[in-house]
Structure formats: C-alpha cells, structure tokens
Amino acid sequence: MLSPVTDPMTRDERRAGASLAAIFGLRMLGLFLILPVFAVYAPTLAGGDDVLLVGLALGAYGLTQAFFQIPYGMASDRWGRKPVIVAGLLLFAVGSFLAAAADNIYWVIAGRVVQGAGAISAAVTALAADLTREQHRTKVMAMIGSTIGLVFALSLVIAPLLFAALGMPGIFALTGILALAAIVLLLKVVPSPPAVAAKRRVPFSSVLLHGQLARLNFGVLALHVMQTALWVVVPPMLVSAGGLPVAEHWKVYLPAVLISFVVMVPAIIAAEKHGYMKPVFVGAILLLVAVQIGLALTGGSGLYVMGFWLLVFFVGFNILEAIQPSMISRLAPAEAKGAALGIYNTTQSVGLFLGGALGGWLLKHFGASAVQGFCAVIGGIWLLLAAGMTPPVRKTST
C-alpha cells in the first residue's frame, strides 16, 4: 500500500483538476459578472423598472437549475459525462445570447431560464470524481471550489469596467462566448474517463434516502442558505458600519477570499493526507456558526472587524465546498454518482433561493440580527447532524 506522500497525483489527475476547474470558472465568471451591474442596467429595458421582474431575472437561473440538476446527473450516469456537459454548455450559451439580444425584461428572464437549463454542475463534479482517485479527490474539489471563489472576487472588480466598455448586452454575449470556450476546453484538454463495464441500475430512491448522503445534502442546503442570507445583510453593514461605498466593497471581499485560500490549504492537507476528514469538516461548520454569532455581536464595530468575520466565513465556506462533494462521490454507489451529485446540487440551488428569500424577509421585518440568528440555528442543526456522521473509509492506493 502506498502512502499519500509517495503516491502523488498523476499528470492526468492534475490536468483533469485544472481543466475542470477552468470550465467551472469560465461558466461562473459569466454568471458573476452580471450580478454587480444588472440592477443598474435593468431600468433601461422595457419593464425593467419593476423590481419584482428584476429579481426574477436574477433568480430565474437558480430556480431552473434546481429542476435540472438531477436529470443531468442521472443522464451523465447513463450516457456519459462529456456529452451531457456539452449539451448543458450549449444551452447556457443560447440563453446568454438570447439575453444579449433582449430589448425588454421578459426576454432577459427567458434567457436566464434557458441559461439555468444548462445545469452541468453535477455532471462536471461526477467527471472529476471519475478522473481522480479517492485519496486525491478532495484536492480536485478544492481546486474547483477555489476557482469559483476567486472568479467571484474577480467579477466584483472587473464587472463595472466591462459594463462601461461593453454594456450589459456585451457582458451577456461574453458569457455565451465563455461557455463555448469551455466546450473546446472540455473536448480538447479534459481527459476521457476510463471505460467501464455495463452498469447495474441503482434505484433513485436508494440514493435520495441514503442516510449519510442526506446529511450532506442538508449540509449544502444550510451552507448556501447561510451564504446568500449573509450577502443580504453584509453590503448594507459595510456601508453603514464600515463607511465603505458599494463600489469599493471588493477591497474587503478580494483580500478575504485570497487569504482564505492560503488558510484553507493546511486544512485540506490534514483532511486528505492525514485522515482528519471529520474533524476538519465539523470544524469548518463551527467556523460558520461563529461568524453568524460574531457578526450579530460585533457587526456594527467597524470595517476591520467585519473584514475579519468575512475572512473566517470564506475559510469555512471554501473548506466545505471542497470536502462535501468529495464525500458525496465517495459515499454514493459507483453507478449513481451523477444522480447523487445531482441531488446535492439541487439542494444547493434551493439553498441559494431560500437564503435570499428568507434573509430578505427577516431583514425587512426583524433586522440583521434576526438573519444572523436564523443562520446560527441552521448551522447548529447542521453541526449536530455532521457530528453523527460516519466519514468515508480513507483509501491510500488505487
């Protein structure tokens, strides 16, 4: 048996991780570029002065994606990962070009619906699992998760610049071009998964009702409820308590994201190489709960205090974004990894929607402390479920 020290990632594993992270990054960059500037552009469209329709235009993508993650995951189990990913990226590109050509808010919403129908997250993460051995899987998931975080931070900086240069239609068109570039990357650079024998059919109910997988599915729901709800309250707090204009919020987000990557690496090494998966997993959840309590107690104390809590949040968030899909891929039946990751990504999308909706309602009626208290309770429930989990058996050789 080889130890992780003498059994490093192969060239194909490194290439798979880097190229799949780049595909995720290209797709997510297109999405994130829209968020900081769309509300400014929307009133120039027919019907764009209705804030409900503007909200639908932003949220339609997530709701559609929630419906399609499971079918895409199951289809990738049956017909292969790459064909399903190509189909999803093509749909995403079509939706992007549709939104770019829109002259009213309704066609933008239609474009966002079509974008969401290209729900490839489950198929991509399943392909990453196919192409990496278990002892290196968390590293690859960390590469993907870190790329998403970095792209998010980058989008906050460059979106206003691109909006000034290209306009909103240009950003939508750029999003479509990035999706087509991701197809080229998938077909030319990403290794093909190994051929497998005919697979036995695994009942969907056995994946949906699997006890350990269900805990992880609740976990990703809670994680993204907390993430979205946090962004309902943090921007106003940065303005009021930190005295930082909205256009300069990236000066807090970007350093926090970059430093969190550095802090995250030792935790991933401890989980992957030294067998501390569960302590690192539970510890990251504790960090998120601490953030909610800390912001509730000190949120009005100034910019540096808020920056500290955001750094702690990003550390916990990035660790969990790497560890959870890796655990899903290890615990799921080999013949149903796509279905399991489809359920996982569906609950993630539902969490994004609920976090925004509930966070906004609580903030409107009860204030920021109610949002943070709610998130702390959700995190506490997750912590109890995680504490009772049995971690996947660690493997150190193929």
C-alpha positions in Angstrom: 0.0 0.0 0.0 1.3 3.4 -1.0 1.2 6.4 1.4 -0.1 9.7 0.1 3.5 11.1 0.3 4.8 8.5 -2.2 1.6 8.4 -4.2 1.2 11.9 -5.7 -1.4 13.0 -8.2 -0.7 11.7 -11.7 -0.3 14.0 -14.7 -3.9 13.1 -15.9 -5.3 13.9 -12.4 -3.6 17.3 -12.3 -4.8 18.0 -15.9 -8.3 16.9 -15.1 -8.5 19.0 -11.9 -7.1 22.2 -13.6 -9.2 21.9 -16.7 -12.4 21.1 -15.0 -11.8 24.0 -12.5 -11.2 26.2 -15.6 -14.5 25.1 -17.1 -16.4 25.9 -13.9 -14.5 29.2 -13.8 -15.4 30.2 -17.3 -19.1 29.4 -16.7 -19.3 31.0 -13.3 -17.4 34.2 -14.4 -20.2 34.8 -16.9 -22.8 34.5 -14.2 -21.0 36.5 -11.6 -20.2 39.4 -14.0 -24.0 40.0 -14.2 -24.7 40.3 -10.5 -23.0 43.6 -9.6 -24.3 45.6 -12.6 -27.7 44.2 -13.8 -29.8 46.3 -11.4 -28.2 49.4 -12.8 -29.0 48.3 -16.4 -32.5 46.9 -15.9 -34.4 50.3 -15.8 -33.2 51.0 -19.4 -35.2 48.0 -20.6 -39.0 47.9 -21.2 -40.5 46.6 -17.9 -37.2 46.9 -16.1 -38.5 49.5 -13.7 -40.4 46.7 -11.9 -38.1 45.5 -9.1 -40.0 42.2 -8.9 -39.2 41.4 -12.6 -35.6 42.5 -12.0 -35.5 40.0 -9.1 -37.0 37.3 -11.3 -34.4 38.0 -14.0 -31.6 37.4 -11.4 -33.2 34.5 -9.7 -34.7 32.6 -12.7 -31.4 31.0 -13.4 -31.1 29.4 -9.9 -34.7 28.1 -9.9 -34.4 26.5 -13.4 -31.1 25.0 -12.4 -32.6 23.4 -9.3 -35.1 21.5 -11.6 -32.4 20.2 -14.0 -29.5 19.2 -11.8 -30.9 15.7 -11.0 -31.9 14.8 -14.6 -28.5 16.0 -15.9 -26.7 13.9 -13.2 -28.7 10.8 -14.0 -28.3 11.3 -17.7 -24.5 11.5 -17.2 -24.6 8.2 -15.4 -26.4 6.6 -18.3 -25.0 8.3 -21.4 -21.6 9.7 -20.3 -20.4 12.8 -18.7 -18.9 14.7 -21.6 -22.0 14.6 -23.9 -24.2 15.9 -21.1 -21.8 18.7 -20.2 -21.6 19.8 -23.9 -25.4 19.9 -24.2 -25.6 21.9 -21.0 -23.0 24.4 -22.0 -24.7 24.8 -25.4 -28.0 25.6 -23.7 -26.2 28.0 -21.4 -24.7 29.8 -24.4 -28.0 30.0 -26.2 -29.6 31.6 -23.1 -26.7 34.1 -22.9 -27.1 35.2 -26.5 -30.9 35.4 -26.0 -30.5 37.7 -23.1 -27.9 39.8 -25.0 -30.4 40.4 -27.8 -33.3 41.2 -25.4 -34.9 44.7 -25.6 -37.3 44.1 -22.6 -37.1 42.4 -19.2 -39.2 39.5 -20.2 -36.8 38.3 -22.8 -33.9 38.7 -20.3 -35.9 36.4 -17.9 -36.4 33.9 -20.8 -32.7 34.0 -21.5 -31.9 33.4 -17.8 -34.3 30.5 -17.7 -32.5 28.9 -20.7 -29.2 29.5 -19.0 -30.4 27.7 -15.9 -31.4 24.7 -18.1 -27.7 24.1 -18.7 -27.3 22.7 -15.2 -23.9 20.9 -15.6 -22.5 21.1 -12.0 -23.4 17.5 -11.1 -22.0 16.1 -14.3 -18.8 18.1 -14.0 -18.2 17.1 -10.4 -19.0 13.5 -11.3 -16.5 13.6 -14.1 -13.9 15.0 -11.6 -14.6 12.0 -9.4 -14.3 9.6 -12.3 -10.9 11.0 -13.2 -9.3 11.1 -9.8 -8.5 8.5 -7.1 -10.2 8.9 -3.8 -7.1 9.9 -1.9 -6.7 13.0 -4.2 -10.4 13.8 -4.8 -10.7 16.5 -2.1 -7.8 18.3 -3.7 -9.5 18.4 -7.0 -12.8 19.6 -5.5 -10.8 22.2 -3.7 -9.3 23.4 -7.0 -12.8 23.7 -8.4 -14.2 25.4 -5.3 -11.3 27.8 -5.0 -11.6 28.8 -8.7 -15.3 29.6 -8.1 -14.4 31.8 -5.1 -11.6 33.5 -7.0 -13.8 34.2 -10.0 -16.5 35.6 -7.7 -14.0 38.1 -6.2 -12.6 38.9 -9.7 -16.0 39.6 -11.0 -16.6 42.2 -8.3 -13.6 44.1 -9.6 -14.0 43.8 -13.4 -17.8 43.8 -13.9 -18.1 47.7 -13.6 -15.2 48.1 -16.0 -16.7 45.7 -18.6 -20.1 47.3 -18.1 -18.6 50.6 -19.0 -16.8 49.2 -22.0 -19.3 46.6 -23.4 -22.7 47.4 -21.9 -25.0 44.8 -20.4 -25.7 43.1 -23.8 -21.9 42.8 -24.3 -21.5 41.1 -21.0 -24.3 38.7 -21.8 -22.6 37.9 -25.2 -19.3 37.5 -23.5 -20.9 35.0 -21.1 -22.1 32.9 -24.1 -18.6 33.1 -25.7 -17.0 31.9 -22.4 -19.5 28.9 -22.4 -18.4 28.0 -26.0 -14.8 28.3 -24.9 -15.5 25.9 -22.1 -16.8 23.3 -24.6 -13.5 23.5 -26.5 -11.6 23.1 -23.3 -13.7 20.0 -22.3 -13.2 18.3 -25.6 -9.5 19.2 -26.2 -8.0 19.2 -22.7 -10.0 17.2 -20.2 -9.0 13.5 -20.2 -11.7 11.0 -21.1 -12.9 8.9 -18.2 -11.9 5.2 -18.2 -14.2 2.8 -20.0 -16.4 0.8 -17.6 -18.5 -2.4 -18.0 -22.2 -2.3 -18.2 -23.6 -0.7 -15.0 -26.3 -2.1 -12.8 -29.2 0.2 -12.3 -29.4 1.8 -8.8 -32.9 2.8 -7.7 -33.1 6.6 -7.4 -34.9 6.2 -4.0 -31.9 4.4 -2.6 -29.7 7.4 -3.4 -32.3 10.0 -2.3 -32.9 8.3 1.1 -29.3 7.3 1.8 -28.8 8.4 5.4 -25.2 9.7 5.1 -25.9 11.4 1.7 -29.0 13.0 3.2 -26.9 14.7 5.9 -24.5 16.1 3.3 -27.5 17.3 1.2 -28.8 19.1 4.2 -25.4 20.5 4.8 -25.1 22.1 1.3 -28.6 23.5 1.7 -27.6 25.1 5.0 -24.3 26.3 3.6 -25.9 28.2 0.8 -28.8 29.5 2.9 -26.1 31.0 5.1 -24.1 32.3 2.2 -27.0 34.0 0.4 -28.5 35.4 3.6 -25.1 36.8 4.6 -25.0 38.8 1.4 -28.4 40.2 2.1 -27.0 41.9 5.3 -23.3 42.4 4.7 -23.3 45.0 1.9 -25.5 47.4 3.9 -23.4 46.8 7.0 -20.2 47.6 5.1 -21.8 50.9 4.1 -23.3 51.9 7.4 -20.8 50.4 9.9 -17.7 50.3 7.8 -18.3 53.6 5.9 -17.3 51.9 2.6 -19.1 52.8 -0.6 -20.7 49.9 -2.6 -18.2 50.4 -5.5 -15.3 49.7 -3.1 -16.7 46.6 -1.3 -14.3 44.5 -3.4 -11.5 45.9 -1.3 -12.8 43.8 1.6 -14.0 40.7 -0.4 -10.9 40.2 -2.5 -8.3 40.1 0.3 -10.6 37.9 2.4 -11.1 35.4 -0.4 -7.4 35.3 -1.3 -6.2 34.9 2.3 -8.8 32.2 2.9 -7.3 30.1 0.2 -3.9 30.2 2.0 -5.5 29.3 5.3 -7.6 26.5 3.6 -4.7 24.6 2.2 -3.4 23.1 5.6 -6.9 22.1 6.5 -7.4 20.2 3.2 -4.0 18.5 3.6 -4.9 17.5 7.2 -8.2 16.1 5.9 -6.9 14.3 2.8 -3.4 13.2 3.7 -3.6 12.6 7.5 -7.1 11.2 7.8 -8.7 14.2 9.7 -11.6 14.5 7.4 -14.4 14.6 10.0 -12.6 17.0 12.5 -11.9 19.4 9.6 -15.4 19.0 8.3 -17.0 19.7 11.7 -14.5 22.5 12.5 -15.4 24.3 9.3 -19.1 24.2 10.2 -18.2 25.6 13.7 -16.4 28.5 11.9 -19.6 29.4 10.0 -21.7 29.3 13.2 -19.1 31.5 14.9 -19.3 34.0 12.0 -23.1 34.4 12.5 -22.7 34.9 16.2 -19.7 37.2 15.8 -21.5 39.4 13.3 -24.6 39.6 15.5 -22.5 40.7 18.4 -19.9 42.9 16.7 -21.3 43.7 13.2 -21.5 47.4 14.0 -18.0 47.7 15.3 -16.3 48.8 12.1 -14.6 47.7 8.8 -11.7 45.7 10.2 -14.0 43.6 12.5 -16.3 42.9 9.6 -13.3 42.0 7.4 -12.2 39.5 10.0 -15.5 37.8 10.1 -15.7 37.7 6.3 -12.3 36.0 6.2 -13.4 33.4 8.7 -16.5 32.8 6.7 -14.6 32.3 3.4 -12.2 29.9 5.2 -15.1 27.7 6.4 -17.0 28.1 3.2 -14.1 27.1 0.9 -13.2 24.1 3.1 -16.8 22.8 3.0 -17.1 23.5 -0.8 -14.1 21.1 -1.3 -14.9 18.4 1.3 -18.6 17.9 0.8 -18.7 16.9 -2.9 -15.7 14.7 -2.3 -17.6 12.9 0.5 -20.7 12.6 -1.7 -18.7 11.0 -4.5 -17.1 8.5 -2.0 -20.3 7.5 -0.3 -22.6 7.3 -3.4 -22.9 4.0 -5.2 -20.4 3.9 -8.1 -23.2 3.6 -10.6 -25.1 6.6 -9.3 -22.5 9.2 -8.6 -24.2 11.6 -11.1 -27.6 11.1 -9.5 -26.2 11.7 -6.0 -24.3 14.8 -7.1 -27.5 15.9 -8.9 -29.5 15.8 -5.7 -26.6 17.6 -3.9 -26.5 20.4 -6.5 -30.3 20.7 -6.5 -30.4 21.2 -2.7 -27.6 23.7 -3.2 -29.7 25.7 -5.6 -32.7 25.5 -3.3 -30.5 26.8 -0.5 -29.4 29.8 -2.6 -33.0 30.7 -3.3 -34.2 30.2 0.3 -31.3 32.1 1.7 -32.1 35.2 -0.4 -35.9 35.0 0.2 -35.8 34.2 3.9 -32.9 36.6 4.5 -34.7 39.4 2.8 -37.9 38.8 4.7 -36.2 38.6 8.1 -34.1 41.7 7.4 -37.2 43.6 6.4 -39.3 42.7 9.4 -36.9 41.9 12.2 -33.4 43.4 11.3 -30.0 42.0 10.6 -29.6 40.2 14.0 -32.6 38.1 13.1 -30.9 37.0 9.9 -27.8 36.0 11.7 -29.7 34.3 14.5 -31.6 32.2 11.9 -28.4 31.3 10.2 -26.8 30.3 13.5 -29.7 28.0 14.2 -29.5 26.4 10.8 -25.7 26.0 11.3 -26.3 24.4 14.8 -28.7 21.8 13.3 -26.1 21.0 10.6 -23.4 20.7 13.3 -25.4 18.1 15.2 -26.1 16.1 12.0 -22.4 16.3 11.0 -21.2 15.2 14.4 -23.1 11.9 14.0 -21.8 11.1 10.5 -19.5 8.2 9.7 -16.8 9.6 7.4 -16.0 7.7 4.2 -13.3 5.0 4.5 -10.0 6.5 3.6 -8.1 4.9 0.7 -4.4 5.4 0.0 -4.0 3.4 -3.1 -5.8 2.6 -6.3 
